[in-house]
Amino acid sequence: MYVLLHAPFIFANDLSNPIFASMSTPTSAPNFWKEIPRPAFILAPMEDVTDTAFRELVLKISNPKMLHVLFTEFTSVEGMAHPVGRKKVTERLIVSQEERELLQKSGVKLVAQIWGKTPEHFKSAAEYICSEYDFDGIDINMGCPVKNVVKNGCCSALIGTPELAKEIVLATKEGSSIPVSVKTRTGLKEHVTEKWMETLISVNPAALTLHARTQKMQSEKPAEWGEIAKAVAVRNHLAPHIPFYGNGDVFSVQKGLDYTQTYGVDGVMIGRGIFQDPWFFNEQVHTPDESERMKTLLDHVRIFERNWNDQKNFNILKRFFKIYVRDFNGASTLRAQLMETRNPGDVYRLLSAYTS
Ligand SMILES: Cc1cc2nc3c(=O)[nH]c(=O)nc-3n(C[C@H](O)[C@H](O)[C@H](O)COP(=O)(O)O)c2cc1C
């Protein structure tokens, strides 16, 4: 059992307070979240999207001035606690040599995201991640609204069990030598933004990212950034030292810059914006021609093949075909043909005209 602090209020930035000092992360690594530029631009963790292959591609076509943090897909601490399950779930934590080199060259940070419901498993997962990998941080998923996950008391369900949520953050920090952050939503059925932020701030995470929707809103209704403004006010009052990021419906760099100004966040996290524009993280809006689009698609497939070979379902790539194959004559026919492909070889044959 982890010692929980029942201090409802922490006074702003009072790091000399012995209560606060005892809650600080037992890290040896500095909190990189405090060192990255403001406003920070962050690519959101996305299941079946942000694996090492896609991250490598994004690093290649982004400007490191406009991309500061990447996340893995969410990885189950319950799976990691089982020797058999661990091998499968930790596929999500693979970082290729090629990605590692790009991270080092660009200075972009990489965070491992974990989820589950058992504090002991969070602690052992954090210990394992810190001893076996080279991530810059660990993030706890308290936002995923998927039914099965939530029914099991994980992810966004933790908003409804705040004592357990706090215990999980403390347990993860206890096992971690790198910064531990939290990504979450504004509530379950209703926004409970301010109370929930107070709860999380009371265990002093290294950073917070708030997706401006409740669990019930899934990703359908528009994000409510007014809730983010409320959360920022709580952060400013109780713990201005905690970097705070907003997430939800940021579909351009300009919107990210505007929202940073308007809502007082330290940066923005972008999820589906990358599906509309893989070149999102650049200073100017980039409008690639057909040839560049197809070459990038081919590069993506080659990186996927190099990393995963037959290990991962090829169909995962089809989501990306729609992203690249658009805005030129014949795009819809080609897209339909790509949807029929069954392996990288089929794609290379279909796009052979672009490989010269
Ligand atoms: C395909 C997909 C997979 C996602 N997987 C995760 C995940 O593994 N962990 C997580 O915290 N959020 C996940 N999310 C939520 C996003 O990180 C983000 O919070 C959400 O899409 C809202 O941001 P947006 O409006 O910019 O898309 C996922 C979203 C999508 C669309």
The ligand as an SDF file (V2000), in Angstrom:
LIG
                    3D

 31 33  0  0  0  0  0  0  0  0999 V2000
   -6.7820    6.0500  -33.2550 C   0  0  0  0  0  0  0  0  0  0  0  0
   -6.6330    6.6720  -31.8890 C   0  0  0  0  0  0  0  0  0  0  0  0
   -5.9520    5.9900  -30.8950 C   0  0  0  0  0  0  0  0  0  0  0  0
   -5.7840    6.5530  -29.6210 C   0  0  0  0  0  0  0  0  0  0  0  0
   -5.0340    5.8910  -28.6760 N   0  0  0  0  0  0  0  0  0  0  0  0
   -4.7340    6.5240  -27.4980 C   0  0  0  0  0  0  0  0  0  0  0  0
   -3.7940    5.9610  -26.5710 C   0  0  0  0  0  0  0  0  0  0  0  0
   -3.2080    4.8830  -26.7900 O   0  0  0  0  0  0  0  0  0  0  0  0
   -3.5600    6.6570  -25.4100 N   0  0  0  0  0  0  0  0  0  0  0  0
   -4.1830    7.8590  -25.1350 C   0  0  0  0  0  0  0  0  0  0  0  0
   -3.9240    8.4590  -24.0960 O   0  0  0  0  0  0  0  0  0  0  0  0
   -5.0540    8.3960  -25.9990 N   0  0  0  0  0  0  0  0  0  0  0  0
   -5.3120    7.7810  -27.1610 C   0  0  0  0  0  0  0  0  0  0  0  0
   -6.1320    8.3970  -28.0750 N   0  0  0  0  0  0  0  0  0  0  0  0
   -6.6620    9.7510  -27.7950 C   0  0  0  0  0  0  0  0  0  0  0  0
   -5.6960   10.8370  -28.3410 C   0  0  0  0  0  0  0  0  0  0  0  0
   -4.4410   10.7460  -27.7050 O   0  0  0  0  0  0  0  0  0  0  0  0
   -6.2830   12.2560  -28.1330 C   0  0  0  0  0  0  0  0  0  0  0  0
   -6.4480   12.4670  -26.7600 O   0  0  0  0  0  0  0  0  0  0  0  0
   -7.6290   12.4250  -28.8270 C   0  0  0  0  0  0  0  0  0  0  0  0
   -7.5790   11.9590  -30.1670 O   0  0  0  0  0  0  0  0  0  0  0  0
   -8.0650   13.9000  -28.8170 C   0  0  0  0  0  0  0  0  0  0  0  0
   -7.1580   14.6890  -29.5260 O   0  0  0  0  0  0  0  0  0  0  0  0
   -7.5210   15.2330  -31.0140 P   0  0  0  0  0  0  0  0  0  0  0  0
   -8.8310   15.9420  -30.9030 O   0  0  0  0  0  0  0  0  0  0  0  0
   -6.3500   16.1030  -31.3640 O   0  0  0  0  0  0  0  0  0  0  0  0
   -7.6170   14.0170  -31.8730 O   0  0  0  0  0  0  0  0  0  0  0  0
   -6.3440    7.8300  -29.3370 C   0  0  0  0  0  0  0  0  0  0  0  0
   -7.0450    8.5070  -30.3410 C   0  0  0  0  0  0  0  0  0  0  0  0
   -7.1810    7.9570  -31.6060 C   0  0  0  0  0  0  0  0  0  0  0  0
   -7.9200    8.7280  -32.6690 C   0  0  0  0  0  0  0  0  0  0  0  0
  1  2  1  0
  2  3  1  0
  2 30  2  0
  3  4  2  0
  4  5  1  0
  4 28  1  0
  5  6  2  0
  6  7  1  0
  6 13  1  0
  7  8  2  0
  7  9  1  0
  9 10  1  0
 10 11  2  0
 10 12  1  0
 12 13  2  0
 13 14  1  0
 14 15  1  0
 14 28  1  0
 15 16  1  0
 16 17  1  0
 16 18  1  0
 18 19  1  0
 18 20  1  0
 20 21  1  0
 20 22  1  0
 22 23  1  0
 23 24  1  0
 24 25  2  0
 24 26  1  0
 24 27  1  0
 28 29  2  0
 29 30  1  0
 30 31  1  0
M  END
$$$$
